[in-house]
Amino acid sequence: MPETLDVHAVRTPEERTAAMQLRWAILRAPLGLPPGSERDAEDETALLVVACRSDGRVVGTGRLHPVDDGTGQIRYMAVAEDCRGQGVGARLLAALEAAALEQGLKRIVLNARENVAGFYARFGYRQLAPGPLLYGKIPHLRMEKYLT
């Protein structure tokens, strides 16, 4: 894990832009989707968290938004390919869960791509049901975790 990794809520417009660019590069560009497809209406009110190196490079991002009383949803988790396996995702997830607790949320739901469901399971998420088939190509699993 990078020693100087700082995980925090987005602080500047530049961090927000970098987070969106990373989100697109990791989650949408491989599907042939255009820039802008990584955004949705919840982005204006959701909590956007970034993992930044000491040089300011955003190497990870994730988003939390409430979906109903007591439940939040984590979406758009993305880690730069050259930073995977270094604990960036774990730090992002911990920050998002801590923020959920601060907001009074007791349960987190998410739709995990099947190929990364094991990552979430290692942190206590359990599978509820099959999730959506994103763009008719990428199967997801609906997962949840109760926070303590």
C-alpha angles and dihedrals in degrees: 000000000000107000093218098048112138117195115194146131112286109279105180140032087245092057090049091051092048091048091052091047091051091046090053095044094051104032108026113020093065087059092053092249120149127247108275093045089094092067132080139174093270092064092083094062104022125099110253115200125194136192110217132186121222090264089060096252112148105226099169142021142179138170136223127194132164115250100181141341106317098357130098131184126222114209141166099029107177133167124189110257094238091054100050118121092029099098097262094124092047091052092048092049092049091051092049092049091049090051090050091055090048088054091052094252116147101182134046125201127187142166107234123196105246092242092060101036089104090062091059093042089058088061096050103271116141129203116252102176143319110300132212125308098236113223088344089286115072120059117214135193123222107232137178142190131191111220123223 
